[in-house]
Amino acid sequence: MKKLWTSLIAVLLILVLAACGSSNEEENASGSEGEEGGTKEIKVGATSVPHAEVLEKAKPMLEEEGITLKIEEYQDYILPNQDLDEGRIDANYFQTIPYMETQEEEKGYDFANLGGIHIEPIGVYSQKYENLEEVEEGTQLVMSRSVSTHGRVLSLLEKEGLIKLDESVDKVDATVQDIVENPKNIEFDTGVDAANLPQVYQREENVLVAINTNYAIEAGLSPSEDSIILEESDSPYVNVVAANSEDKDNEALNTLVEVLRSEEIVNFIKEEYDGAVVPVSSDVE
């Protein structure tokens, strides 16, 4: 009987130690303190350019704060929010506030804007036309299928005098149906994924293409030199760090925002992207 009790106690000790080890592994994997105490890990999703590049620059600065940053790169605008909602990443850095709000409404996400980091002025590109005066009647303009960008592009066209929008409509929410004047009879194609717009520009010579700056840079385009229309730097479409609402007060994620707004990162953005990406210095609600 004594041997039996000794064996049972040994088995129980093994089970308890195994459970503790499993718990510690899960704790470390979820961004809690590591074995040496103080080190935290956060996983942030980002599109490759410029977001992932900016995060790479921030890595050593976060290490000094006891935070290990892991970057999950994406080539589209859908998966970063889906993975955030499902807990595969702790935050993402790629989207504007209107886009985030549209996604929340359509998908039922509950995200928090932890702070604006930079603006990427959207541009209109053409292989055929060098300026707006050359644009011929009936020319097609191709833009992203994402409705959240339609008002942005249409507002830019209106500012340049190509169209006029219904004054009763909020320009952020404007669609092609809200155009009340179109003197050059511009035709609109809104069925292309944002990531594929550079390919449309390269393939189609006679069209206008509205391309998000990150995809333009990836395709080797210079927004300031190659676009025939470029959104100004005071655009309200700021790119933010987003997290699930329950993590809005997460210390490590808020430290990430502070680092991304630091003087070192601001100077990096200015020097690296030469006006194609414009850093911001205050919260945008």
matplotlib code that plots the C-alpha trace (Angstrom):
import matplotlib.pyplot as plt

x = [0.0, 2.9, 4.4, 1.0, 0.6, 4.2, 3.4, 0.2, 1.9, 4.7, 2.1, 0.2, 3.5, 4.3, 0.8, 1.0, 4.4, 3.2, 0.2, 2.3, 4.7, 1.8, 0.4, 3.7, 4.1, 0.6, 1.3, 4.5, 2.8, 0.0, 2.2, 2.5, 5.8, 8.5, 10.6, 13.1, 10.3, 9.4, 9.7, 6.4, 5.6, 3.1, 2.2, 1.1, -0.3, 0.7, 0.8, 4.4, 4.9, 5.2, 3.7, 5.9, 9.0, 8.1, 7.4, 10.9, 12.4, 10.5, 11.6, 14.9, 13.2, 10.5, 13.2, 14.5, 11.0, 11.0, 8.7, 9.4, 7.6, 6.6, 5.4, 2.8, 2.8, -0.2, -0.8, -4.5, -6.9, -9.2, -7.2, -5.5, -8.9, -10.2, -7.1, -7.3, -10.9, -10.1, -7.1, -4.3, -2.6, -2.7, -3.1, -2.8, -1.4, -2.6, -6.0, -7.8, -10.5, -13.3, -12.2, -12.1, -15.6, -16.9, -15.4, -16.9, -20.3, -20.1, -18.4, -19.5, -15.9, -15.4, -12.1, -10.4, -8.4, -5.2, -3.9, -3.1, 0.5, 0.7, -1.2, -0.7, -2.0, -3.9, -3.0, -4.4, -2.1, -2.1, 0.3, -1.4, -2.1, 0.4, -2.1, -5.9, -6.2, -5.3, -8.0, -10.4, -14.2, -15.4, -12.1, -12.4, -11.2, -10.5, -10.5, -10.7, -13.8, -13.6, -16.5, -14.6, -12.2, -14.8, -15.6, -11.9, -11.2, -14.4, -13.6, -10.2, -11.7, -14.2, -11.4, -9.7, -12.9, -13.5, -16.8, -19.3, -20.9, -24.3, -23.9, -26.2, -24.0, -21.1, -18.0, -16.6, -19.6, -20.0, -20.4, -20.5, -24.3, -23.8, -22.1, -24.4, -22.0, -19.5, -18.6, -16.0, -18.3, -15.7, -16.6, -16.0, -14.8, -15.1, -14.6, -10.9, -9.1, -6.8, -3.7, -4.3, -4.6, -0.9, -1.3, -4.2, -2.1, 0.7, -1.6, -4.1, -2.7, -5.8, -7.3, -6.9, -6.2, -6.6, -3.9, -3.3, 0.2, 1.4, 0.7, 2.1, 5.4, 5.5, 5.0, 7.9, 5.8, 6.6, 3.4, 4.9, 6.4, 4.2, 0.7, -1.3, -3.5, -2.2, -4.2, -2.7, -1.0, -3.9, -6.1, -8.3, -7.6, -5.0, -3.6, -4.1, -3.0, -6.1, -6.8, -9.8, -11.7, -10.9, -7.2, -7.6, -5.7, -3.0, 0.2, 2.5, 0.2, 0.0, 3.8, 3.9, 1.9, 4.1, 7.2, 5.6, 5.0, 8.5, 10.8, 13.1, 10.2, 8.8, 12.1, 12.5, 9.2, 10.0, 13.4, 12.5, 9.3, 10.0, 6.4, 4.6, 4.0, 3.3, 3.6, 1.0, 1.7, -1.7, -4.7, -7.4, -10.8]
y = [0.0, 2.4, 1.8, 2.5, 5.8, 6.8, 6.1, 8.1, 11.1, 11.0, 10.8, 13.8, 15.8, 15.1, 16.2, 19.5, 20.3, 19.6, 21.9, 24.7, 24.4, 24.5, 27.5, 29.4, 28.6, 29.9, 33.0, 33.8, 33.2, 35.6, 38.6, 38.4, 38.7, 36.3, 34.1, 36.8, 39.2, 42.4, 41.3, 41.5, 40.3, 41.9, 40.7, 43.5, 43.0, 45.5, 45.8, 45.7, 49.3, 51.6, 50.1, 47.0, 49.1, 51.7, 48.9, 47.4, 50.8, 50.8, 47.4, 48.3, 51.3, 48.9, 46.5, 49.3, 49.5, 45.7, 44.9, 42.4, 43.2, 40.6, 41.8, 39.9, 41.2, 41.3, 42.0, 42.9, 45.0, 42.2, 39.6, 42.1, 43.0, 39.4, 38.1, 40.9, 40.1, 36.4, 37.1, 35.9, 39.3, 41.9, 45.0, 46.1, 49.2, 49.7, 51.3, 54.7, 55.5, 55.5, 52.1, 50.8, 52.1, 50.6, 47.2, 47.4, 48.1, 45.4, 42.7, 43.4, 44.1, 46.0, 47.8, 50.8, 53.4, 53.7, 56.7, 58.1, 57.6, 58.9, 60.0, 58.4, 60.9, 59.0, 59.8, 59.4, 58.0, 57.7, 56.5, 58.6, 61.9, 64.2, 66.6, 67.1, 69.3, 66.4, 64.1, 63.2, 62.9, 59.5, 58.5, 55.7, 56.1, 52.9, 52.9, 50.3, 48.3, 49.4, 51.8, 53.6, 55.1, 56.2, 59.5, 60.1, 59.8, 61.6, 64.5, 64.8, 64.8, 67.5, 69.7, 69.5, 70.4, 67.1, 66.4, 68.0, 66.1, 66.5, 69.2, 67.4, 64.3, 64.0, 63.7, 60.9, 58.8, 59.9, 57.4, 57.7, 57.9, 61.3, 62.9, 65.7, 67.2, 65.3, 67.6, 65.1, 62.1, 60.3, 56.6, 54.8, 51.3, 50.4, 46.7, 46.3, 45.2, 47.9, 45.7, 45.1, 48.8, 49.2, 46.3, 48.0, 51.2, 49.2, 47.3, 49.9, 53.0, 55.0, 55.0, 57.0, 54.9, 56.0, 54.1, 54.0, 55.3, 52.0, 50.1, 52.8, 52.7, 48.9, 49.2, 51.6, 54.7, 58.1, 59.7, 63.2, 62.7, 60.2, 61.1, 63.7, 64.4, 64.0, 64.4, 67.1, 66.3, 67.7, 64.7, 63.4, 59.8, 59.1, 55.6, 54.3, 51.5, 49.5, 46.9, 45.1, 47.4, 45.3, 46.1, 49.9, 50.4, 47.7, 49.2, 47.6, 48.6, 52.1, 52.2, 51.1, 54.1, 56.4, 55.0, 55.4, 59.0, 59.7, 62.2, 59.4, 57.6, 60.9, 61.8, 58.3, 58.6, 62.1, 61.1, 57.6, 58.5, 62.0, 63.3, 60.2, 59.3, 62.2, 61.7, 63.1, 64.3, 64.3, 62.0, 61.9, 61.0]
z = [0.0, 0.8, -2.6, -4.2, -2.4, -3.4, -7.0, -7.0, -5.4, -8.1, -10.9, -9.4, -9.1, -12.8, -13.9, -11.8, -13.2, -16.8, -16.3, -15.0, -17.9, -20.4, -18.6, -18.8, -22.5, -23.3, -21.2, -23.1, -26.4, -25.7, -25.1, -21.3, -19.4, -20.4, -18.1, -17.3, -16.3, -18.1, -21.7, -23.6, -27.1, -29.4, -32.9, -35.3, -38.8, -41.5, -45.3, -46.6, -47.7, -45.8, -42.6, -42.1, -43.0, -40.4, -37.8, -38.6, -37.8, -34.5, -33.4, -31.6, -29.9, -28.5, -27.4, -25.2, -23.6, -22.9, -25.8, -28.6, -31.8, -34.3, -37.7, -39.7, -43.3, -45.6, -49.2, -48.9, -46.8, -45.7, -43.7, -41.3, -39.7, -39.9, -38.1, -35.5, -34.8, -34.4, -32.1, -34.4, -34.1, -31.3, -33.5, -37.0, -38.8, -42.4, -42.5, -42.4, -39.9, -42.6, -43.8, -40.2, -39.5, -42.7, -41.8, -38.3, -39.8, -42.4, -40.4, -36.9, -35.6, -32.4, -32.8, -31.1, -32.8, -30.7, -32.6, -36.1, -37.4, -41.0, -44.1, -47.5, -50.1, -52.8, -56.4, -59.8, -62.4, -66.2, -68.9, -71.6, -69.9, -68.2, -66.9, -66.4, -69.4, -71.7, -70.3, -73.1, -72.9, -71.9, -70.3, -67.8, -64.2, -62.3, -58.5, -55.7, -55.0, -51.4, -50.9, -48.1, -50.7, -53.2, -51.4, -51.0, -54.8, -55.8, -53.5, -55.1, -58.6, -57.5, -56.1, -59.5, -61.3, -63.1, -61.4, -59.0, -56.1, -54.6, -51.9, -49.5, -49.3, -46.9, -49.1, -47.1, -47.9, -51.5, -54.3, -58.1, -57.8, -56.0, -59.0, -60.3, -62.9, -65.1, -68.0, -69.5, -69.0, -67.0, -66.7, -63.4, -62.8, -59.1, -59.4, -58.9, -55.7, -54.4, -54.6, -58.3, -59.3, -60.2, -62.7, -64.3, -64.6, -66.3, -68.6, -69.7, -71.4, -71.9, -68.4, -65.2, -62.1, -58.5, -56.5, -52.8, -52.0, -50.4, -53.6, -55.8, -53.9, -54.1, -57.9, -58.2, -58.7, -57.2, -56.0, -56.2, -59.6, -61.5, -60.4, -62.4, -59.3, -55.7, -52.5, -50.3, -47.0, -44.9, -45.9, -43.1, -44.1, -41.5, -41.1, -37.5, -35.2, -34.5, -31.8, -30.4, -28.1, -25.1, -25.6, -25.9, -22.7, -23.3, -22.2, -24.8, -27.7, -26.5, -26.1, -29.8, -30.8, -28.8, -30.5, -33.9, -33.2, -31.8, -33.4, -34.7, -36.6, -37.8, -39.3, -40.8, -42.6, -43.9, -45.2, -46.5, -48.4, -49.5, -49.1, -50.3, -46.7, -44.3, -40.5, -38.1, -34.6, -32.9, -32.3, -34.9, -33.4]

ax = plt.figure().add_subplot(projection="3d")
ax.plot(x, y, z, "-o")
ax.set_aspect("equal")
plt.show()
